[in-house]
Amino acid sequence: MLPETTLCVLFPCGVGRYPHSAFFNDIAGSGSISRNGTSLIHIVTLDDTLKNFNPTMIKMDIEGEEYNALQGAKKTITQSKPDLAICVYHRISDYWMIPLLIHSWNLGYKFYLRAHSSATMETVLYAVAP
């Protein structure tokens, strides 16, 4: 049972670098932004959506859109310095591009990498605020 003070707000949209619309490929067990997608969805930035809200934790497992979503959350992250749990296994370049992006913001995060299953699937970058 959740405490009465717990707030949960759900937005029927995706997150990204900038606001726009995109097609979403809705495959059972997985989904992704795709030109061949069957559903049109709205993409928002966390910076625009989380105004006047200071998150203490941000977790992302968004099928390869993590890098773009982090760019759209830069203001929120630099102001609030939440702990981060960001999946990096969807795109090979995310293993270095995402830590480099967060590190470039000079926020003093400590980085930890953990594979939660075999063969580096479900690998998460943990960025812990100072």
Backbone atoms as SQL, in Angstrom:
CREATE TABLE atoms (id INTEGER PRIMARY KEY, chain TEXT, resi INTEGER, resn TEXT, atom TEXT, x REAL, y REAL, z REAL);
INSERT INTO atoms VALUES
  (1, 'A', 1, 'MET', 'N', 0.838, -1.181, 0.000),
  (2, 'A', 1, 'MET', 'CA', 0.000, 0.000, 0.000),
  (3, 'A', 1, 'MET', 'C', 0.887, 1.249, 0.000),
  (4, 'A', 2, 'LEU', 'N', 0.571, 2.186, -0.861),
  (5, 'A', 2, 'LEU', 'CA', 1.350, 3.419, -0.973),
  (6, 'A', 2, 'LEU', 'C', 0.923, 4.426, 0.089),
  (7, 'A', 3, 'PRO', 'N', 1.889, 5.180, 0.617),
  (8, 'A', 3, 'PRO', 'CA', 1.505, 6.232, 1.568),
  (9, 'A', 3, 'PRO', 'C', 0.619, 7.264, 0.877),
  (10, 'A', 4, 'GLU', 'N', -0.210, 7.941, 1.649),
  (11, 'A', 4, 'GLU', 'CA', -1.121, 8.932, 1.084),
  (12, 'A', 4, 'GLU', 'C', -0.391, 10.074, 0.391),
  (13, 'A', 5, 'THR', 'N', 0.854, 10.353, 0.761),
  (14, 'A', 5, 'THR', 'CA', 1.588, 11.472, 0.184),
  (15, 'A', 5, 'THR', 'C', 2.272, 11.131, -1.129),
  (16, 'A', 6, 'THR', 'N', 2.213, 9.878, -1.565),
  (17, 'A', 6, 'THR', 'CA', 2.848, 9.480, -2.810),
  (18, 'A', 6, 'THR', 'C', 2.077, 10.047, -3.993),
  (19, 'A', 7, 'LEU', 'N', 2.797, 10.684, -4.891),
  (20, 'A', 7, 'LEU', 'CA', 2.189, 11.267, -6.084),
  (21, 'A', 7, 'LEU', 'C', 2.695, 10.522, -7.298),
  (22, 'A', 8, 'CYS', 'N', 1.783, 10.085, -8.122),
  (23, 'A', 8, 'CYS', 'CA', 2.136, 9.411, -9.362),
  (24, 'A', 8, 'CYS', 'C', 1.330, 10.041, -10.487),
  (25, 'A', 9, 'VAL', 'N', 2.033, 10.557, -11.475),
  (26, 'A', 9, 'VAL', 'CA', 1.377, 11.178, -12.611),
  (27, 'A', 9, 'VAL', 'C', 1.862, 10.469, -13.872),
  (28, 'A', 10, 'LEU', 'N', 0.952, 10.011, -14.693),
  (29, 'A', 10, 'LEU', 'CA', 1.294, 9.320, -15.928),
  (30, 'A', 10, 'LEU', 'C', 0.969, 10.210, -17.121),
  (31, 'A', 11, 'PHE', 'N', 1.901, 10.274, -18.065),
  (32, 'A', 11, 'PHE', 'CA', 1.713, 11.048, -19.279),
  (33, 'A', 11, 'PHE', 'C', 1.750, 10.085, -20.461),
  (34, 'A', 12, 'PRO', 'N', 0.738, 10.078, -21.306),
  (35, 'A', 12, 'PRO', 'CA', 0.727, 9.165, -22.461),
  (36, 'A', 12, 'PRO', 'C', 1.562, 9.725, -23.620),
  (37, 'A', 13, 'CYS', 'N', 2.880, 9.739, -23.430),
  (38, 'A', 13, 'CYS', 'CA', 3.767, 10.301, -24.452),
  (39, 'A', 13, 'CYS', 'C', 5.167, 9.713, -24.272),
  (40, 'A', 14, 'GLY', 'N', 6.019, 10.011, -25.238),
  (41, 'A', 14, 'GLY', 'CA', 7.416, 9.630, -25.148),
  (42, 'A', 14, 'GLY', 'C', 8.240, 10.823, -24.695),
  (43, 'A', 15, 'VAL', 'N', 9.506, 10.590, -24.375),
  (44, 'A', 15, 'VAL', 'CA', 10.403, 11.688, -24.003),
  (45, 'A', 15, 'VAL', 'C', 11.565, 11.734, -24.978),
  (46, 'A', 16, 'GLY', 'N', 12.066, 12.951, -25.215),
  (47, 'A', 16, 'GLY', 'CA', 13.150, 13.105, -26.167),
  (48, 'A', 16, 'GLY', 'C', 13.907, 14.402, -25.988),
  (49, 'A', 17, 'ARG', 'N', 14.679, 14.751, -27.000),
  (50, 'A', 17, 'ARG', 'CA', 15.531, 15.938, -26.997),
  (51, 'A', 17, 'ARG', 'C', 14.719, 17.210, -27.188),
  (52, 'A', 18, 'TYR', 'N', 13.654, 17.129, -27.979),
  (53, 'A', 18, 'TYR', 'CA', 12.810, 18.293, -28.275),
  (54, 'A', 18, 'TYR', 'C', 11.380, 17.804, -28.516),
  (55, 'A', 19, 'PRO', 'N', 10.380, 18.668, -28.337),
  (56, 'A', 19, 'PRO', 'CA', 8.986, 18.256, -28.555),
  (57, 'A', 19, 'PRO', 'C', 8.697, 18.030, -30.042),
  (58, 'A', 20, 'HIS', 'N', 8.041, 16.936, -30.337),
  (59, 'A', 20, 'HIS', 'CA', 7.620, 16.628, -31.700),
  (60, 'A', 20, 'HIS', 'C', 6.689, 15.416, -31.675),
  (61, 'A', 21, 'SER', 'N', 6.234, 15.010, -32.818),
  (62, 'A', 21, 'SER', 'CA', 5.441, 13.788, -32.943),
  (63, 'A', 21, 'SER', 'C', 6.275, 12.754, -33.683),
  (64, 'A', 22, 'ALA', 'N', 6.048, 11.494, -33.377),
  (65, 'A', 22, 'ALA', 'CA', 6.805, 10.420, -34.022),
  (66, 'A', 22, 'ALA', 'C', 5.938, 9.170, -34.101),
  (67, 'A', 23, 'PHE', 'N', 6.307, 8.295, -35.016),
  (68, 'A', 23, 'PHE', 'CA', 5.621, 7.017, -35.110),
  (69, 'A', 23, 'PHE', 'C', 6.281, 6.019, -34.166),
  (70, 'A', 24, 'PHE', 'N', 5.438, 5.233, -33.522),
  (71, 'A', 24, 'PHE', 'CA', 5.875, 4.255, -32.536),
  (72, 'A', 24, 'PHE', 'C', 5.556, 2.867, -33.052),
  (73, 'A', 25, 'ASN', 'N', 6.551, 1.997, -33.043),
  (74, 'A', 25, 'ASN', 'CA', 6.385, 0.615, -33.459),
  (75, 'A', 25, 'ASN', 'C', 6.032, -0.196, -32.216),
  (76, 'A', 26, 'ASP', 'N', 4.814, -0.609, -32.116),
  (77, 'A', 26, 'ASP', 'CA', 4.302, -1.279, -30.924),
  (78, 'A', 26, 'ASP', 'C', 4.369, -2.797, -31.099),
  (79, 'A', 27, 'ILE', 'N', 5.531, -3.370, -30.754),
  (80, 'A', 27, 'ILE', 'CA', 5.748, -4.811, -30.868),
  (81, 'A', 27, 'ILE', 'C', 5.599, -5.426, -29.483),
  (82, 'A', 28, 'ALA', 'N', 4.972, -6.565, -29.403),
  (83, 'A', 28, 'ALA', 'CA', 4.775, -7.231, -28.114),
  (84, 'A', 28, 'ALA', 'C', 6.110, -7.427, -27.405),
  (85, 'A', 29, 'GLY', 'N', 6.192, -6.945, -26.184),
  (86, 'A', 29, 'GLY', 'CA', 7.400, -7.108, -25.387),
  (87, 'A', 29, 'GLY', 'C', 8.426, -6.021, -25.600),
  (88, 'A', 30, 'SER', 'N', 8.284, -5.221, -26.625),
  (89, 'A', 30, 'SER', 'CA', 9.229, -4.151, -26.907),
  (90, 'A', 30, 'SER', 'C', 8.564, -3.144, -27.824),
  (91, 'A', 31, 'GLY', 'N', 9.056, -1.949, -27.810),
  (92, 'A', 31, 'GLY', 'CA', 8.531, -0.928, -28.699),
  (93, 'A', 31, 'GLY', 'C', 9.628, 0.076, -28.979),
  (94, 'A', 32, 'SER', 'N', 9.474, 0.832, -30.044),
  (95, 'A', 32, 'SER', 'CA', 10.503, 1.815, -30.366),
  (96, 'A', 32, 'SER', 'C', 9.955, 2.849, -31.347),
  (97, 'A', 33, 'ILE', 'N', 10.635, 3.990, -31.408),
  (98, 'A', 33, 'ILE', 'CA', 10.333, 4.998, -32.400),
  (99, 'A', 33, 'ILE', 'C', 10.789, 4.434, -33.747),
  (100, 'A', 34, 'SER', 'N', 9.913, 4.504, -34.758),
  (101, 'A', 34, 'SER', 'CA', 10.233, 3.912, -36.046),
  (102, 'A', 34, 'SER', 'C', 9.418, 4.567, -37.149),
  (103, 'A', 35, 'ARG', 'N', 10.022, 4.753, -38.303),
  (104, 'A', 35, 'ARG', 'CA', 9.275, 5.264, -39.459),
  (105, 'A', 35, 'ARG', 'C', 8.155, 4.315, -39.853),
  (106, 'A', 36, 'ASN', 'N', 8.311, 3.041, -39.521),
  (107, 'A', 36, 'ASN', 'CA', 7.318, 2.029, -39.854),
  (108, 'A', 36, 'ASN', 'C', 6.298, 1.824, -38.742),
  (109, 'A', 37, 'GLY', 'N', 6.334, 2.685, -37.726),
  (110, 'A', 37, 'GLY', 'CA', 5.423, 2.532, -36.603),
  (111, 'A', 37, 'GLY', 'C', 3.972, 2.712, -36.987),
  (112, 'A', 38, 'THR', 'N', 3.101, 2.116, -36.211),
  (113, 'A', 38, 'THR', 'CA', 1.674, 2.159, -36.502),
  (114, 'A', 38, 'THR', 'C', 0.920, 3.185, -35.662),
  (115, 'A', 39, 'SER', 'N', 1.551, 3.698, -34.604),
  (116, 'A', 39, 'SER', 'CA', 0.901, 4.668, -33.728),
  (117, 'A', 39, 'SER', 'C', 1.658, 5.983, -33.748),
  (118, 'A', 40, 'LEU', 'N', 0.941, 7.082, -33.840),
  (119, 'A', 40, 'LEU', 'CA', 1.554, 8.402, -33.761),
  (120, 'A', 40, 'LEU', 'C', 1.510, 8.845, -32.305),
  (121, 'A', 41, 'ILE', 'N', 2.670, 9.196, -31.756),
  (122, 'A', 41, 'ILE', 'CA', 2.734, 9.623, -30.356),
  (123, 'A', 41, 'ILE', 'C', 3.371, 11.002, -30.261),
  (124, 'A', 42, 'HIS', 'N', 3.126, 11.657, -29.147),
  (125, 'A', 42, 'HIS', 'CA', 3.741, 12.950, -28.878),
  (126, 'A', 42, 'HIS', 'C', 5.004, 12.727, -28.051),
  (127, 'A', 43, 'ILE', 'N', 6.068, 13.422, -28.415),
  (128, 'A', 43, 'ILE', 'CA', 7.326, 13.377, -27.676),
  (129, 'A', 43, 'ILE', 'C', 7.456, 14.708, -26.941),
  (130, 'A', 44, 'VAL', 'N', 7.798, 14.646, -25.668),
  (131, 'A', 44, 'VAL', 'CA', 8.002, 15.841, -24.850),
  (132, 'A', 44, 'VAL', 'C', 9.391, 15.783, -24.225),
  (133, 'A', 45, 'THR', 'N', 9.868, 16.905, -23.723),
  (134, 'A', 45, 'THR', 'CA', 11.120, 16.891, -22.965),
  (135, 'A', 45, 'THR', 'C', 10.778, 16.846, -21.482),
  (136, 'A', 46, 'LEU', 'N', 11.651, 16.237, -20.706),
  (137, 'A', 46, 'LEU', 'CA', 11.441, 16.246, -19.259),
  (138, 'A', 46, 'LEU', 'C', 11.570, 17.665, -18.719),
  (139, 'A', 47, 'ASP', 'N', 12.438, 18.477, -19.317),
  (140, 'A', 47, 'ASP', 'CA', 12.583, 19.867, -18.868),
  (141, 'A', 47, 'ASP', 'C', 11.267, 20.634, -18.992),
  (142, 'A', 48, 'ASP', 'N', 10.540, 20.434, -20.074),
  (143, 'A', 48, 'ASP', 'CA', 9.254, 21.117, -20.254),
  (144, 'A', 48, 'ASP', 'C', 8.166, 20.519, -19.374),
  (145, 'A', 49, 'THR', 'N', 8.220, 19.219, -19.144),
  (146, 'A', 49, 'THR', 'CA', 7.164, 18.508, -18.443),
  (147, 'A', 49, 'THR', 'C', 7.308, 18.570, -16.924),
  (148, 'A', 50, 'LEU', 'N', 8.535, 18.615, -16.425),
  (149, 'A', 50, 'LEU', 'CA', 8.770, 18.578, -14.979),
  (150, 'A', 50, 'LEU', 'C', 9.095, 19.947, -14.391),
  (151, 'A', 51, 'LYS', 'N', 8.504, 21.000, -14.936),
  (152, 'A', 51, 'LYS', 'CA', 8.750, 22.338, -14.399),
  (153, 'A', 51, 'LYS', 'C', 8.290, 22.402, -12.942),
  (154, 'A', 52, 'ASN', 'N', 9.083, 23.063, -12.119),
  (155, 'A', 52, 'ASN', 'CA', 8.792, 23.221, -10.689),
  (156, 'A', 52, 'ASN', 'C', 8.691, 21.889, -9.955),
  (157, 'A', 53, 'PHE', 'N', 9.408, 20.897, -10.451),
  (158, 'A', 53, 'PHE', 'CA', 9.453, 19.583, -9.803),
  (159, 'A', 53, 'PHE', 'C', 10.912, 19.185, -9.719),
  (160, 'A', 54, 'ASN', 'N', 11.356, 18.744, -8.562),
  (161, 'A', 54, 'ASN', 'CA', 12.757, 18.365, -8.358),
  (162, 'A', 54, 'ASN', 'C', 12.858, 16.872, -8.079),
  (163, 'A', 55, 'PRO', 'N', 13.011, 16.071, -9.122),
  (164, 'A', 55, 'PRO', 'CA', 13.099, 14.624, -8.900),
  (165, 'A', 55, 'PRO', 'C', 14.375, 14.258, -8.150),
  (166, 'A', 56, 'THR', 'N', 14.304, 13.204, -7.361),
  (167, 'A', 56, 'THR', 'CA', 15.480, 12.695, -6.654),
  (168, 'A', 56, 'THR', 'C', 16.066, 11.480, -7.369),
  (169, 'A', 57, 'MET', 'N', 15.305, 10.925, -8.315),
  (170, 'A', 57, 'MET', 'CA', 15.749, 9.743, -9.066),
  (171, 'A', 57, 'MET', 'C', 15.091, 9.777, -10.440),
  (172, 'A', 58, 'ILE', 'N', 15.878, 9.492, -11.471),
  (173, 'A', 58, 'ILE', 'CA', 15.339, 9.331, -12.820),
  (174, 'A', 58, 'ILE', 'C', 15.841, 8.000, -13.354),
  (175, 'A', 59, 'LYS', 'N', 14.909, 7.152, -13.806),
  (176, 'A', 59, 'LYS', 'CA', 15.248, 5.861, -14.388),
  (177, 'A', 59, 'LYS', 'C', 14.759, 5.861, -15.832),
  (178, 'A', 60, 'MET', 'N', 15.600, 5.400, -16.740),
  (179, 'A', 60, 'MET', 'CA', 15.210, 5.328, -18.147),
  (180, 'A', 60, 'MET', 'C', 15.544, 3.967, -18.735),
  (181, 'A', 61, 'ASP', 'N', 14.549, 3.332, -19.288),
  (182, 'A', 61, 'ASP', 'CA', 14.703, 2.133, -20.110),
  (183, 'A', 61, 'ASP', 'C', 13.752, 2.343, -21.275),
  (184, 'A', 62, 'ILE', 'N', 14.196, 3.142, -22.253),
  (185, 'A', 62, 'ILE', 'CA', 13.290, 3.602, -23.303),
  (186, 'A', 62, 'ILE', 'C', 13.794, 3.220, -24.700),
  (187, 'A', 63, 'GLU', 'N', 14.292, 2.004, -24.783),
  (188, 'A', 63, 'GLU', 'CA', 14.574, 1.331, -26.052),
  (189, 'A', 63, 'GLU', 'C', 15.453, 2.127, -27.021),
  (190, 'A', 64, 'GLY', 'N', 16.545, 2.689, -26.510),
  (191, 'A', 64, 'GLY', 'CA', 17.513, 3.355, -27.370),
  (192, 'A', 64, 'GLY', 'C', 17.334, 4.856, -27.483),
  (193, 'A', 65, 'GLU', 'N', 16.334, 5.410, -26.846),
  (194, 'A', 65, 'GLU', 'CA', 16.103, 6.859, -26.889),
  (195, 'A', 65, 'GLU', 'C', 16.655, 7.561, -25.649),
  (196, 'A', 66, 'GLU', 'N', 17.412, 6.848, -24.832),
  (197, 'A', 66, 'GLU', 'CA', 17.927, 7.410, -23.582),
  (198, 'A', 66, 'GLU', 'C', 18.801, 8.643, -23.810),
  (199, 'A', 67, 'TYR', 'N', 19.700, 8.601, -24.790),
  (200, 'A', 67, 'TYR', 'CA', 20.604, 9.728, -25.047),
  (201, 'A', 67, 'TYR', 'C', 19.804, 10.985, -25.384),
  (202, 'A', 68, 'ASN', 'N', 18.839, 10.850, -26.277),
  (203, 'A', 68, 'ASN', 'CA', 18.004, 11.997, -26.651),
  (204, 'A', 68, 'ASN', 'C', 17.193, 12.504, -25.463),
  (205, 'A', 69, 'ALA', 'N', 16.634, 11.591, -24.683),
  (206, 'A', 69, 'ALA', 'CA', 15.825, 11.992, -23.533),
  (207, 'A', 69, 'ALA', 'C', 16.672, 12.704, -22.480),
  (208, 'A', 70, 'LEU', 'N', 17.904, 12.262, -22.296),
  (209, 'A', 70, 'LEU', 'CA', 18.789, 12.945, -21.345),
  (210, 'A', 70, 'LEU', 'C', 19.081, 14.376, -21.803),
  (211, 'A', 71, 'GLN', 'N', 19.261, 14.560, -23.099),
  (212, 'A', 71, 'GLN', 'CA', 19.493, 15.914, -23.600),
  (213, 'A', 71, 'GLN', 'C', 18.279, 16.806, -23.334),
  (214, 'A', 72, 'GLY', 'N', 17.092, 16.248, -23.412),
  (215, 'A', 72, 'GLY', 'CA', 15.876, 16.992, -23.110),
  (216, 'A', 72, 'GLY', 'C', 15.599, 17.127, -21.632),
  (217, 'A', 73, 'ALA', 'N', 16.467, 16.558, -20.804),
  (218, 'A', 73, 'ALA', 'CA', 16.328, 16.643, -19.343),
  (219, 'A', 73, 'ALA', 'C', 17.512, 17.356, -18.697),
  (220, 'A', 74, 'LYS', 'N', 18.377, 17.959, -19.495),
  (221, 'A', 74, 'LYS', 'CA', 19.604, 18.564, -18.969),
  (222, 'A', 74, 'LYS', 'C', 19.320, 19.597, -17.880),
  (223, 'A', 75, 'LYS', 'N', 18.388, 20.487, -18.097),
  (224, 'A', 75, 'LYS', 'CA', 18.089, 21.527, -17.110),
  (225, 'A', 75, 'LYS', 'C', 17.594, 20.910, -15.800),
  (226, 'A', 76, 'THR', 'N', 16.699, 19.952, -15.898),
  (227, 'A', 76, 'THR', 'CA', 16.170, 19.274, -14.709),
  (228, 'A', 76, 'THR', 'C', 17.285, 18.569, -13.953),
  (229, 'A', 77, 'ILE', 'N', 18.153, 17.875, -14.681),
  (230, 'A', 77, 'ILE', 'CA', 19.235, 17.125, -14.042),
  (231, 'A', 77, 'ILE', 'C', 20.257, 18.067, -13.423),
  (232, 'A', 78, 'THR', 'N', 20.631, 19.129, -14.116),
  (233, 'A', 78, 'THR', 'CA', 21.647, 20.038, -13.563),
  (234, 'A', 78, 'THR', 'C', 21.115, 20.806, -12.360),
  (235, 'A', 79, 'GLN', 'N', 19.831, 21.109, -12.330),
  (236, 'A', 79, 'GLN', 'CA', 19.266, 21.841, -11.197),
  (237, 'A', 79, 'GLN', 'C', 18.981, 20.941, -10.000),
  (238, 'A', 80, 'SER', 'N', 18.451, 19.748, -10.240),
  (239, 'A', 80, 'SER', 'CA', 18.026, 18.867, -9.152),
  (240, 'A', 80, 'SER', 'C', 19.072, 17.839, -8.745),
  (241, 'A', 81, 'LYS', 'N', 19.982, 17.505, -9.655),
  (242, 'A', 81, 'LYS', 'CA', 21.005, 16.476, -9.439),
  (243, 'A', 81, 'LYS', 'C', 20.425, 15.166, -8.877),
  (244, 'A', 82, 'PRO', 'N', 19.427, 14.614, -9.579),
  (245, 'A', 82, 'PRO', 'CA', 18.865, 13.339, -9.113),
  (246, 'A', 82, 'PRO', 'C', 19.832, 12.191, -9.403),
  (247, 'A', 83, 'ASP', 'N', 19.718, 11.116, -8.639),
  (248, 'A', 83, 'ASP', 'CA', 20.427, 9.896, -9.010),
  (249, 'A', 83, 'ASP', 'C', 19.815, 9.409, -10.317),
  (250, 'A', 84, 'LEU', 'N', 20.642, 8.753, -11.148),
  (251, 'A', 84, 'LEU', 'CA', 20.191, 8.299, -12.453),
  (252, 'A', 84, 'LEU', 'C', 20.420, 6.798, -12.608),
  (253, 'A', 85, 'ALA', 'N', 19.479, 6.120, -13.229),
  (254, 'A', 85, 'ALA', 'CA', 19.613, 4.714, -13.618),
  (255, 'A', 85, 'ALA', 'C', 19.196, 4.656, -15.084),
  (256, 'A', 86, 'ILE', 'N', 20.200, 4.613, -15.969),
  (257, 'A', 86, 'ILE', 'CA', 19.960, 4.755, -17.395),
  (258, 'A', 86, 'ILE', 'C', 20.405, 3.495, -18.133),
  (259, 'A', 87, 'CYS', 'N', 19.500, 2.845, -18.846),
  (260, 'A', 87, 'CYS', 'CA', 19.870, 1.665, -19.639),
  (261, 'A', 87, 'CYS', 'C', 20.772, 2.094, -20.791),
  (262, 'A', 88, 'VAL', 'N', 21.855, 1.340, -20.988),
  (263, 'A', 88, 'VAL', 'CA', 22.829, 1.676, -22.030),
  (264, 'A', 88, 'VAL', 'C', 23.016, 0.547, -23.042),
  (265, 'A', 89, 'TYR', 'N', 22.252, -0.517, -22.935),
  (266, 'A', 89, 'TYR', 'CA', 22.492, -1.696, -23.768),
  (267, 'A', 89, 'TYR', 'C', 21.743, -1.692, -25.098),
  (268, 'A', 90, 'HIS', 'N', 20.850, -0.753, -25.314),
  (269, 'A', 90, 'HIS', 'CA', 20.086, -0.758, -26.564),
  (270, 'A', 90, 'HIS', 'C', 20.931, -0.384, -27.776),
  (271, 'A', 91, 'ARG', 'N', 21.878, 0.511, -27.579),
  (272, 'A', 91, 'ARG', 'CA', 22.796, 0.935, -28.645),
  (273, 'A', 91, 'ARG', 'C', 24.219, 0.826, -28.096),
  (274, 'A', 92, 'ILE', 'N', 25.099, 0.191, -28.832),
  (275, 'A', 92, 'ILE', 'CA', 26.471, -0.009, -28.363),
  (276, 'A', 92, 'ILE', 'C', 27.134, 1.315, -28.004),
  (277, 'A', 93, 'SER', 'N', 26.912, 2.355, -28.805),
  (278, 'A', 93, 'SER', 'CA', 27.552, 3.648, -28.534),
  (279, 'A', 93, 'SER', 'C', 27.091, 4.272, -27.220),
  (280, 'A', 94, 'ASP', 'N', 25.942, 3.848, -26.702),
  (281, 'A', 94, 'ASP', 'CA', 25.462, 4.410, -25.433),
  (282, 'A', 94, 'ASP', 'C', 26.358, 4.040, -24.249),
  (283, 'A', 95, 'TYR', 'N', 27.129, 2.965, -24.380),
  (284, 'A', 95, 'TYR', 'CA', 28.042, 2.575, -23.292),
  (285, 'A', 95, 'TYR', 'C', 29.049, 3.680, -22.985),
  (286, 'A', 96, 'TRP', 'N', 29.438, 4.449, -23.978),
  (287, 'A', 96, 'TRP', 'CA', 30.367, 5.560, -23.713),
  (288, 'A', 96, 'TRP', 'C', 29.720, 6.927, -23.936),
  (289, 'A', 97, 'MET', 'N', 28.750, 7.029, -24.853),
  (290, 'A', 97, 'MET', 'CA', 28.156, 8.331, -25.155),
  (291, 'A', 97, 'MET', 'C', 27.333, 8.887, -23.984),
  (292, 'A', 98, 'ILE', 'N', 26.589, 8.041, -23.318),
  (293, 'A', 98, 'ILE', 'CA', 25.760, 8.513, -22.205),
  (294, 'A', 98, 'ILE', 'C', 26.610, 8.946, -21.012),
  (295, 'A', 99, 'PRO', 'N', 27.596, 8.148, -20.562),
  (296, 'A', 99, 'PRO', 'CA', 28.434, 8.653, -19.457),
  (297, 'A', 99, 'PRO', 'C', 29.187, 9.931, -19.837),
  (298, 'A', 100, 'LEU', 'N', 29.671, 10.023, -21.082),
  (299, 'A', 100, 'LEU', 'CA', 30.373, 11.233, -21.511),
  (300, 'A', 100, 'LEU', 'C', 29.444, 12.449, -21.507),
  (301, 'A', 101, 'LEU', 'N', 28.197, 12.253, -21.928),
  (302, 'A', 101, 'LEU', 'CA', 27.234, 13.352, -21.925),
  (303, 'A', 101, 'LEU', 'C', 27.007, 13.853, -20.501),
  (304, 'A', 102, 'ILE', 'N', 26.706, 12.950, -19.593),
  (305, 'A', 102, 'ILE', 'CA', 26.436, 13.342, -18.201),
  (306, 'A', 102, 'ILE', 'C', 27.686, 13.957, -17.572),
  (307, 'A', 103, 'HIS', 'N', 28.835, 13.365, -17.836),
  (308, 'A', 103, 'HIS', 'CA', 30.095, 13.890, -17.289),
  (309, 'A', 103, 'HIS', 'C', 30.383, 15.303, -17.810),
  (310, 'A', 104, 'SER', 'N', 30.010, 15.588, -19.056),
  (311, 'A', 104, 'SER', 'CA', 30.271, 16.909, -19.646),
  (312, 'A', 104, 'SER', 'C', 29.501, 18.020, -18.938),
  (313, 'A', 105, 'TRP', 'N', 28.485, 17.680, -18.170),
  (314, 'A', 105, 'TRP', 'CA', 27.713, 18.679, -17.437),
  (315, 'A', 105, 'TRP', 'C', 28.388, 19.077, -16.116),
  (316, 'A', 106, 'ASN', 'N', 29.509, 18.430, -15.776),
  (317, 'A', 106, 'ASN', 'CA', 30.316, 18.781, -14.597),
  (318, 'A', 106, 'ASN', 'C', 29.506, 18.836, -13.303),
  (319, 'A', 107, 'LEU', 'N', 28.757, 17.780, -13.041),
  (320, 'A', 107, 'LEU', 'CA', 27.909, 17.738, -11.848),
  (321, 'A', 107, 'LEU', 'C', 28.498, 16.893, -10.727),
  (322, 'A', 108, 'GLY', 'N', 29.632, 16.265, -10.971),
  (323, 'A', 108, 'GLY', 'CA', 30.291, 15.475, -9.934),
  (324, 'A', 108, 'GLY', 'C', 29.709, 14.090, -9.706),
  (325, 'A', 109, 'TYR', 'N', 28.955, 13.571, -10.656),
  (326, 'A', 109, 'TYR', 'CA', 28.385, 12.228, -10.498),
  (327, 'A', 109, 'TYR', 'C', 29.484, 11.170, -10.435),
  (328, 'A', 110, 'LYS', 'N', 29.238, 10.119, -9.651),
  (329, 'A', 110, 'LYS', 'CA', 30.067, 8.913, -9.673),
  (330, 'A', 110, 'LYS', 'C', 29.299, 7.897, -10.515),
  (331, 'A', 111, 'PHE', 'N', 30.018, 7.189, -11.373),
  (332, 'A', 111, 'PHE', 'CA', 29.390, 6.268, -12.320),
  (333, 'A', 111, 'PHE', 'C', 29.661, 4.814, -11.958),
  (334, 'A', 112, 'TYR', 'N', 28.629, 3.989, -12.113),
  (335, 'A', 112, 'TYR', 'CA', 28.715, 2.553, -11.891),
  (336, 'A', 112, 'TYR', 'C', 27.967, 1.880, -13.038),
  (337, 'A', 113, 'LEU', 'N', 28.491, 0.764, -13.511),
  (338, 'A', 113, 'LEU', 'CA', 27.882, 0.035, -14.616),
  (339, 'A', 113, 'LEU', 'C', 27.568, -1.373, -14.130),
  (340, 'A', 114, 'ARG', 'N', 26.338, -1.832, -14.361),
  (341, 'A', 114, 'ARG', 'CA', 25.970, -3.168, -13.914),
  (342, 'A', 114, 'ARG', 'C', 25.124, -3.854, -14.976),
  (343, 'A', 115, 'ALA', 'N', 25.514, -5.071, -15.323),
  (344, 'A', 115, 'ALA', 'CA', 24.716, -5.924, -16.210),
  (345, 'A', 115, 'ALA', 'C', 23.815, -6.776, -15.323),
  (346, 'A', 116, 'HIS', 'N', 22.515, -6.651, -15.495),
  (347, 'A', 116, 'HIS', 'CA', 21.562, -7.363, -14.646),
  (348, 'A', 116, 'HIS', 'C', 21.186, -8.729, -15.203),
  (349, 'A', 117, 'SER', 'N', 21.775, -9.103, -16.347),
  (350, 'A', 117, 'SER', 'CA', 21.589, -10.448, -16.887),
  (351, 'A', 117, 'SER', 'C', 22.824, -10.793, -17.719),
  (352, 'A', 118, 'SER', 'N', 22.864, -12.002, -18.238),
  (353, 'A', 118, 'SER', 'CA', 24.041, -12.451, -18.975),
  (354, 'A', 118, 'SER', 'C', 24.177, -11.728, -20.313),
  (355, 'A', 119, 'ALA', 'N', 25.364, -11.778, -20.863),
  (356, 'A', 119, 'ALA', 'CA', 25.677, -11.233, -22.190),
  (357, 'A', 119, 'ALA', 'C', 25.409, -9.732, -22.289),
  (358, 'A', 120, 'THR', 'N', 25.603, -9.032, -21.213),
  (359, 'A', 120, 'THR', 'CA', 25.450, -7.568, -21.088),
  (360, 'A', 120, 'THR', 'C', 24.047, -7.052, -21.391),
  (361, 'A', 121, 'MET', 'N', 23.078, -7.928, -21.472),
  (362, 'A', 121, 'MET', 'CA', 21.701, -7.464, -21.617),
  (363, 'A', 121, 'MET', 'C', 21.277, -6.850, -20.290),
  (364, 'A', 122, 'GLU', 'N', 20.376, -5.885, -20.370),
  (365, 'A', 122, 'GLU', 'CA', 19.879, -5.194, -19.184),
  (366, 'A', 122, 'GLU', 'C', 21.001, -4.469, -18.436),
  (367, 'A', 123, 'THR', 'N', 21.969, -3.905, -19.164),
  (368, 'A', 123, 'THR', 'CA', 23.058, -3.166, -18.541),
  (369, 'A', 123, 'THR', 'C', 22.599, -1.749, -18.242),
  (370, 'A', 124, 'VAL', 'N', 22.825, -1.335, -16.987),
  (371, 'A', 124, 'VAL', 'CA', 22.371, -0.039, -16.513),
  (372, 'A', 124, 'VAL', 'C', 23.560, 0.773, -16.036),
  (373, 'A', 125, 'LEU', 'N', 23.595, 2.035, -16.447),
  (374, 'A', 125, 'LEU', 'CA', 24.555, 2.996, -15.925),
  (375, 'A', 125, 'LEU', 'C', 23.900, 3.687, -14.753),
  (376, 'A', 126, 'TYR', 'N', 24.537, 3.594, -13.589),
  (377, 'A', 126, 'TYR', 'CA', 24.070, 4.301, -12.406),
  (378, 'A', 126, 'TYR', 'C', 24.954, 5.510, -12.219),
  (379, 'A', 127, 'ALA', 'N', 24.352, 6.680, -12.156),
  (380, 'A', 127, 'ALA', 'CA', 25.068, 7.922, -11.893),
  (381, 'A', 127, 'ALA', 'C', 24.561, 8.433, -10.557),
  (382, 'A', 128, 'VAL', 'N', 25.462, 8.451, -9.581),
  (383, 'A', 128, 'VAL', 'CA', 25.086, 8.802, -8.215),
  (384, 'A', 128, 'VAL', 'C', 25.553, 10.225, -7.921),
  (385, 'A', 129, 'ALA', 'N', 24.601, 11.031, -7.493),
  (386, 'A', 129, 'ALA', 'CA', 24.901, 12.445, -7.220),
  (387, 'A', 129, 'ALA', 'C', 25.776, 12.575, -5.980),
  (388, 'A', 130, 'PRO', 'N', 26.600, 13.642, -5.984),
  (389, 'A', 130, 'PRO', 'CA', 27.488, 13.856, -4.825),
  (390, 'A', 130, 'PRO', 'C', 26.698, 14.235, -3.576);
